[in-house]
């Protein structure tokens, strides 16, 4: 058997260990299941997405909003707590 070593922050490791324990598997089993799924499906077994905040469309909208604010074309609103 080979040994695999990864680096992660302490909090993530602790939380993942707790998650694995809560569903009755070890961290080693979880990682092996992930590797098996990757090899079987020949891909990462879940969808990877970029944060939509950084999308080109959103960035253009933000730039336009900043431009309008700089030109004084905006109105202020109070936040109303519900």
N, CA, C and O atoms as CSV, one atom per row, in Angstrom:
chain,resi,resn,atom,element,x,y,z
A,1,UNK,N,N,0.844,-1.181,0.000
A,1,UNK,CA,C,0.000,0.000,0.000
A,1,UNK,C,C,0.885,1.238,0.000
A,1,UNK,O,O,1.891,1.298,0.708
A,2,UNK,N,N,0.501,2.219,-0.798
A,2,UNK,CA,C,1.224,3.483,-0.870
A,2,UNK,C,C,0.650,4.464,0.148
A,2,UNK,O,O,-0.500,4.335,0.567
A,3,UNK,N,N,1.450,5.433,0.534
A,3,UNK,CA,C,1.012,6.498,1.437
A,3,UNK,C,C,0.925,7.791,0.649
A,3,UNK,O,O,1.833,8.126,-0.112
A,4,UNK,N,N,-0.158,8.509,0.831
A,4,UNK,CA,C,-0.373,9.785,0.164
A,4,UNK,C,C,-0.357,10.872,1.232
A,4,UNK,O,O,-1.029,10.751,2.257
A,5,UNK,N,N,0.396,11.916,0.996
A,5,UNK,CA,C,0.495,13.016,1.945
A,5,UNK,C,C,-0.013,14.288,1.286
A,5,UNK,O,O,0.408,14.622,0.178
A,6,UNK,N,N,-0.917,15.006,1.958
A,6,UNK,CA,C,-1.426,16.267,1.407
A,6,UNK,C,C,-1.275,17.359,2.453
A,6,UNK,O,O,-1.156,17.086,3.648
A,7,UNK,N,N,-1.283,18.600,1.982
A,7,UNK,CA,C,-1.231,19.749,2.893
A,7,UNK,C,C,-2.584,20.450,2.872
A,7,UNK,O,O,-3.161,20.684,1.810
A,8,UNK,N,N,-3.078,20.781,4.058
A,8,UNK,CA,C,-4.307,21.546,4.211
A,8,UNK,C,C,-4.231,22.289,5.534
A,8,UNK,O,O,-3.394,21.970,6.379
A,9,UNK,N,N,-5.091,23.270,5.720
A,9,UNK,CA,C,-5.030,23.989,6.996
A,9,UNK,C,C,-5.672,23.143,8.095
A,9,UNK,O,O,-6.484,22.260,7.822
A,10,UNK,N,N,-5.291,23.431,9.342
A,10,UNK,CA,C,-5.728,22.628,10.487
A,10,UNK,C,C,-7.246,22.584,10.632
A,10,UNK,O,O,-7.813,21.535,10.938
A,11,UNK,N,N,-7.898,23.717,10.415
A,11,UNK,CA,C,-9.346,23.790,10.571
A,11,UNK,C,C,-10.059,22.892,9.563
A,11,UNK,O,O,-10.983,22.158,9.915
A,12,UNK,N,N,-9.617,22.958,8.297
A,12,UNK,CA,C,-10.227,22.133,7.253
A,12,UNK,C,C,-10.043,20.650,7.569
A,12,UNK,O,O,-10.970,19.856,7.405
A,13,UNK,N,N,-8.852,20.283,8.018
A,13,UNK,CA,C,-8.569,18.881,8.373
A,13,UNK,C,C,-9.488,18.433,9.507
A,13,UNK,O,O,-10.102,17.369,9.436
A,14,UNK,N,N,-9.575,19.236,10.532
A,14,UNK,CA,C,-10.408,18.896,11.685
A,14,UNK,C,C,-11.875,18.750,11.281
A,14,UNK,O,O,-12.540,17.789,11.669
A,15,UNK,N,N,-12.376,19.716,10.496
A,15,UNK,CA,C,-13.779,19.664,10.050
A,15,UNK,C,C,-14.048,18.458,9.157
A,15,UNK,O,O,-15.103,17.831,9.256
A,16,UNK,N,N,-13.089,18.132,8.282
A,16,UNK,CA,C,-13.276,16.981,7.395
A,16,UNK,C,C,-13.257,15.678,8.188
A,16,UNK,O,O,-14.039,14.768,7.912
A,17,UNK,N,N,-12.366,15.589,9.171
A,17,UNK,CA,C,-12.346,14.401,10.027
A,17,UNK,C,C,-13.688,14.234,10.739
A,17,UNK,O,O,-14.208,13.123,10.841
A,18,UNK,N,N,-14.244,15.344,11.231
A,18,UNK,CA,C,-15.552,15.291,11.894
A,18,UNK,C,C,-16.655,14.871,10.942
A,18,UNK,O,O,-17.531,14.085,11.303
A,19,UNK,N,N,-16.610,15.399,9.717
A,19,UNK,CA,C,-17.592,15.008,8.708
A,19,UNK,C,C,-17.501,13.512,8.428
A,19,UNK,O,O,-18.510,12.808,8.447
A,20,UNK,N,N,-16.295,13.034,8.170
A,20,UNK,CA,C,-16.117,11.610,7.865
A,20,UNK,C,C,-16.614,10.740,9.009
A,20,UNK,O,O,-17.285,9.732,8.787
A,21,UNK,N,N,-16.286,11.127,10.221
A,21,UNK,CA,C,-16.739,10.372,11.390
A,21,UNK,C,C,-18.264,10.365,11.463
A,21,UNK,O,O,-18.869,9.348,11.802
A,22,UNK,N,N,-18.880,11.497,11.146
A,22,UNK,CA,C,-20.347,11.591,11.236
A,22,UNK,C,C,-21.057,10.688,10.232
A,22,UNK,O,O,-22.202,10.294,10.458
A,23,UNK,N,N,-20.389,10.356,9.122
A,23,UNK,CA,C,-21.025,9.450,8.149
A,23,UNK,C,C,-20.438,8.037,8.218
A,23,UNK,O,O,-20.759,7.175,7.400
A,24,UNK,N,N,-19.576,7.821,9.209
A,24,UNK,CA,C,-19.099,6.471,9.482
A,24,UNK,C,C,-17.969,5.968,8.605
A,24,UNK,O,O,-17.837,4.759,8.411
A,25,UNK,N,N,-17.147,6.866,8.067
A,25,UNK,CA,C,-15.992,6.440,7.277
A,25,UNK,C,C,-14.742,7.159,7.771
A,25,UNK,O,O,-14.829,8.152,8.494
A,26,UNK,N,N,-13.597,6.654,7.381
A,26,UNK,CA,C,-12.342,7.304,7.727
A,26,UNK,C,C,-11.967,8.305,6.642
A,26,UNK,O,O,-12.491,8.265,5.528
A,27,UNK,N,N,-11.055,9.198,6.986
A,27,UNK,CA,C,-10.543,10.149,6.002
A,27,UNK,C,C,-9.887,9.381,4.860
A,27,UNK,O,O,-10.053,9.735,3.693
A,28,UNK,N,N,-9.147,8.334,5.195
A,28,UNK,CA,C,-8.493,7.522,4.171
A,28,UNK,C,C,-9.520,6.911,3.219
A,28,UNK,O,O,-9.309,6.896,2.007
A,29,UNK,N,N,-10.629,6.408,3.760
A,29,UNK,CA,C,-11.685,5.840,2.916
A,29,UNK,C,C,-12.292,6.901,2.013
A,29,UNK,O,O,-12.552,6.642,0.838
A,30,UNK,N,N,-12.522,8.099,2.553
A,30,UNK,CA,C,-13.107,9.184,1.757
A,30,UNK,C,C,-12.191,9.554,0.600
A,30,UNK,O,O,-12.652,9.728,-0.528
A,31,UNK,N,N,-10.900,9.674,0.871
A,31,UNK,CA,C,-9.948,10.034,-0.183
A,31,UNK,C,C,-9.873,8.917,-1.216
A,31,UNK,O,O,-9.817,9.190,-2.415
A,32,UNK,N,N,-9.871,7.668,-0.772
A,32,UNK,CA,C,-9.850,6.542,-1.709
A,32,UNK,C,C,-11.113,6.494,-2.563
A,32,UNK,O,O,-11.046,6.155,-3.744
A,33,UNK,N,N,-12.262,6.830,-1.981
A,33,UNK,CA,C,-13.509,6.877,-2.750
A,33,UNK,C,C,-13.425,7.969,-3.814
A,33,UNK,O,O,-13.853,7.766,-4.951
A,34,UNK,N,N,-12.874,9.127,-3.447
A,34,UNK,CA,C,-12.701,10.221,-4.399
A,34,UNK,C,C,-11.787,9.794,-5.539
A,34,UNK,O,O,-12.104,10.029,-6.705
A,35,UNK,N,N,-10.667,9.175,-5.221
A,35,UNK,CA,C,-9.725,8.733,-6.250
A,35,UNK,C,C,-10.355,7.693,-7.162
A,35,UNK,O,O,-10.168,7.739,-8.378
A,36,UNK,N,N,-11.094,6.763,-6.593
A,36,UNK,CA,C,-11.752,5.723,-7.385
A,36,UNK,C,C,-12.767,6.339,-8.348
A,36,UNK,O,O,-12.834,5.955,-9.516
A,37,UNK,N,N,-13.561,7.305,-7.850
A,37,UNK,CA,C,-14.547,7.964,-8.708
A,37,UNK,C,C,-13.859,8.730,-9.838
A,37,UNK,O,O,-14.322,8.693,-10.978
A,38,UNK,N,N,-12.755,9.426,-9.534
A,38,UNK,CA,C,-12.009,10.161,-10.568
A,38,UNK,C,C,-11.527,9.207,-11.654
A,38,UNK,O,O,-11.673,9.490,-12.843
A,39,UNK,N,N,-10.963,8.095,-11.252
A,39,UNK,CA,C,-10.415,7.146,-12.221
A,39,UNK,C,C,-11.515,6.443,-13.016
A,39,UNK,O,O,-11.355,6.199,-14.212
A,40,UNK,N,N,-12.626,6.118,-12.359
A,40,UNK,CA,C,-13.730,5.447,-13.037
A,40,UNK,C,C,-14.382,6.371,-14.065
A,40,UNK,O,O,-14.675,5.955,-15.186
A,41,UNK,N,N,-14.608,7.645,-13.669
A,41,UNK,CA,C,-15.313,8.589,-14.540
A,41,UNK,C,C,-14.365,9.388,-15.433
A,41,UNK,O,O,-14.798,10.104,-16.335
A,42,UNK,N,N,-13.085,9.255,-15.169
A,42,UNK,CA,C,-12.056,9.992,-15.910
A,42,UNK,C,C,-12.282,11.505,-15.842
A,42,UNK,O,O,-12.076,12.221,-16.821
A,43,UNK,N,N,-12.708,11.973,-14.666
A,43,UNK,CA,C,-12.928,13.394,-14.416
A,43,UNK,C,C,-13.101,13.595,-12.923
A,43,UNK,O,O,-13.247,12.633,-12.169
A,44,UNK,N,N,-13.083,14.860,-12.498
A,44,UNK,CA,C,-13.425,15.183,-11.114
A,44,UNK,C,C,-14.913,14.868,-10.967
A,44,UNK,O,O,-15.707,15.314,-11.795
A,45,UNK,N,N,-15.315,14.116,-9.941
A,45,UNK,CA,C,-16.705,13.652,-9.862
A,45,UNK,C,C,-17.709,14.678,-9.339
A,45,UNK,O,O,-18.731,14.307,-8.761
A,46,UNK,N,N,-17.429,15.935,-9.534
A,46,UNK,CA,C,-18.374,16.991,-9.209
A,46,UNK,C,C,-18.032,18.197,-10.068
A,46,UNK,O,O,-16.931,18.298,-10.610
A,47,UNK,N,N,-18.990,19.110,-10.185
A,47,UNK,CA,C,-18.800,20.272,-11.040
A,47,UNK,C,C,-17.922,21.315,-10.341
A,47,UNK,O,O,-18.117,21.617,-9.164
A,48,UNK,N,N,-16.970,21.849,-11.073
A,48,UNK,CA,C,-16.132,22.924,-10.561
A,48,UNK,C,C,-16.569,24.223,-11.222
A,48,UNK,O,O,-16.669,24.298,-12.447
A,49,UNK,N,N,-16.830,25.241,-10.415
A,49,UNK,CA,C,-17.289,26.515,-10.948
A,49,UNK,C,C,-16.447,27.634,-10.368
A,49,UNK,O,O,-16.000,27.573,-9.223
A,50,UNK,N,N,-16.242,28.646,-11.176
A,50,UNK,CA,C,-15.599,29.852,-10.680
A,50,UNK,C,C,-16.642,30.674,-9.928
A,50,UNK,O,O,-17.840,30.554,-10.182
A,51,UNK,N,N,-16.187,31.487,-9.023
A,51,UNK,CA,C,-17.070,32.390,-8.295
A,51,UNK,C,C,-17.722,33.337,-9.301
A,51,UNK,O,O,-17.009,34.033,-10.024
A,52,UNK,N,N,-19.061,33.386,-9.372
A,52,UNK,CA,C,-19.726,34.227,-10.367
A,52,UNK,C,C,-19.427,35.716,-10.191
A,52,UNK,O,O,-19.627,36.500,-11.120
A,53,UNK,N,N,-18.958,36.105,-9.028
A,53,UNK,CA,C,-18.602,37.510,-8.816
A,53,UNK,C,C,-17.564,37.961,-9.829
A,53,UNK,O,O,-17.590,39.105,-10.281
A,54,UNK,N,N,-16.649,37.063,-10.189
A,54,UNK,CA,C,-15.548,37.426,-11.078
A,54,UNK,C,C,-15.879,37.240,-12.552
A,54,UNK,O,O,-15.003,37.416,-13.398
A,55,UNK,N,N,-17.116,36.888,-12.883
A,55,UNK,CA,C,-17.482,36.710,-14.284
A,55,UNK,C,C,-17.322,38.025,-15.036
A,55,UNK,O,O,-17.437,39.105,-14.456
A,56,UNK,N,N,-17.054,37.918,-16.336
A,56,UNK,CA,C,-16.866,39.107,-17.169
A,56,UNK,C,C,-18.110,39.996,-17.133
A,56,UNK,O,O,-18.007,41.218,-17.032
A,57,UNK,N,N,-19.269,39.377,-17.216
A,57,UNK,CA,C,-20.529,40.136,-17.206
A,57,UNK,C,C,-20.694,40.930,-15.908
A,57,UNK,O,O,-21.067,42.102,-15.938
A,58,UNK,N,N,-20.418,40.297,-14.783
A,58,UNK,CA,C,-20.554,40.981,-13.499
A,58,UNK,C,C,-19.520,42.089,-13.350
A,58,UNK,O,O,-19.833,43.156,-12.823
A,59,UNK,N,N,-18.311,41.854,-13.800
A,59,UNK,CA,C,-17.264,42.870,-13.705
A,59,UNK,C,C,-17.629,44.106,-14.541
A,59,UNK,O,O,-17.395,45.237,-14.116
A,60,UNK,N,N,-18.196,43.886,-15.718
A,60,UNK,CA,C,-18.629,45.011,-16.552
A,60,UNK,C,C,-19.739,45.798,-15.863
A,60,UNK,O,O,-19.743,47.029,-15.886
A,61,UNK,N,N,-20.671,45.089,-15.255
A,61,UNK,CA,C,-21.762,45.758,-14.537
A,61,UNK,C,C,-21.218,46.580,-13.376
A,61,UNK,O,O,-21.665,47.703,-13.146
A,62,UNK,N,N,-20.262,46.027,-12.648
A,62,UNK,CA,C,-19.653,46.763,-11.539
A,62,UNK,C,C,-18.916,48.005,-12.029
A,62,UNK,O,O,-19.008,49.068,-11.415
A,63,UNK,N,N,-18.185,47.870,-13.137
A,63,UNK,CA,C,-17.470,49.026,-13.703
A,63,UNK,C,C,-18.449,50.121,-14.098
A,63,UNK,O,O,-18.198,51.304,-13.865
A,64,UNK,N,N,-19.566,49.719,-14.697
A,64,UNK,CA,C,-20.587,50.697,-15.094
A,64,UNK,C,C,-21.183,51.371,-13.857
A,64,UNK,O,O,-21.416,52.580,-13.867
A,65,UNK,N,N,-21.427,50.616,-12.812
A,65,UNK,CA,C,-21.963,51.191,-11.574
A,65,UNK,C,C,-20.980,52.176,-10.961
A,65,UNK,O,O,-21.381,53.246,-10.503
A,66,UNK,N,N,-19.711,51.830,-10.948
A,66,UNK,CA,C,-18.682,52.727,-10.413
A,66,UNK,C,C,-18.629,54.012,-11.232
A,66,UNK,O,O,-18.516,55.106,-10.679
A,67,UNK,N,N,-18.710,53.871,-12.546
A,67,UNK,CA,C,-18.692,55.040,-13.441
A,67,UNK,C,C,-19.872,55.960,-13.121
A,67,UNK,O,O,-19.708,57.177,-13.040
A,68,UNK,N,N,-21.059,55.377,-12.940
A,68,UNK,CA,C,-22.245,56.176,-12.628
A,68,UNK,C,C,-22.093,56.890,-11.286
A,68,UNK,O,O,-22.490,58.048,-11.156
A,69,UNK,N,N,-21.536,56.225,-10.308
A,69,UNK,CA,C,-21.315,56.848,-9.002
A,69,UNK,C,C,-20.340,58.005,-9.129
A,69,UNK,O,O,-20.562,59.081,-8.573
A,70,UNK,N,N,-19.255,57.777,-9.869
A,70,UNK,CA,C,-18.256,58.837,-10.060
A,70,UNK,C,C,-18.848,60.049,-10.784
A,70,UNK,O,O,-18.401,61.177,-10.571
A,71,UNK,N,N,-19.840,59.823,-11.630
A,71,UNK,CA,C,-20.506,60.910,-12.360
A,71,UNK,C,C,-21.670,61.503,-11.563
A,71,UNK,O,O,-22.370,62.390,-12.050
A,72,UNK,N,N,-21.874,61.015,-10.345
A,72,UNK,CA,C,-22.959,61.532,-9.501
A,72,UNK,C,C,-24.330,61.033,-9.885
A,72,UNK,O,O,-25.332,61.583,-9.429
A,73,UNK,N,N,-24.404,60.002,-10.713
A,73,UNK,CA,C,-25.695,59.466,-11.177
A,73,UNK,C,C,-26.113,58.272,-10.310
A,73,UNK,O,O,-26.094,57.124,-10.754
A,74,UNK,N,N,-26.486,58.571,-9.081
A,74,UNK,CA,C,-26.910,57.504,-8.188
A,74,UNK,C,C,-27.862,58.093,-7.154
A,74,UNK,O,O,-27.941,59.310,-6.990
A,75,UNK,N,N,-28.572,57.231,-6.468
A,75,UNK,CA,C,-29.414,57.683,-5.364
A,75,UNK,C,C,-29.118,56.800,-4.153
A,75,UNK,O,O,-28.863,55.602,-4.277
A,76,UNK,N,N,-29.160,57.422,-2.995
A,76,UNK,CA,C,-28.887,56.693,-1.762
A,76,UNK,C,C,-30.180,56.119,-1.208
A,76,UNK,O,O,-31.249,56.713,-1.343
A,77,UNK,N,N,-30.065,54.959,-0.586
A,77,UNK,CA,C,-31.220,54.314,0.043
A,77,UNK,C,C,-30.818,53.857,1.438
A,77,UNK,O,O,-29.678,53.449,1.660
A,78,UNK,N,N,-31.750,53.927,2.369
A,78,UNK,CA,C,-31.509,53.410,3.703
A,78,UNK,C,C,-31.808,51.917,3.710
A,78,UNK,O,O,-32.713,51.442,3.023
A,79,UNK,N,N,-31.030,51.192,4.499
A,79,UNK,CA,C,-31.324,49.771,4.691
A,79,UNK,C,C,-32.472,49.649,5.677
A,79,UNK,O,O,-32.472,50.289,6.729
A,80,UNK,N,N,-33.427,48.843,5.339
A,80,UNK,CA,C,-34.570,48.626,6.212
A,80,UNK,C,C,-34.487,47.199,6.731
A,80,UNK,O,O,-34.557,46.241,5.961
A,81,UNK,N,N,-34.338,47.068,8.046
A,81,UNK,CA,C,-34.260,45.728,8.637
A,81,UNK,C,C,-35.647,45.128,8.717
A,81,UNK,O,O,-36.613,45.804,9.070
A,82,UNK,N,N,-35.732,43.873,8.391
A,82,UNK,CA,C,-37.007,43.183,8.401
A,82,UNK,C,C,-37.116,42.346,9.659
A,82,UNK,O,O,-38.126,41.675,9.868
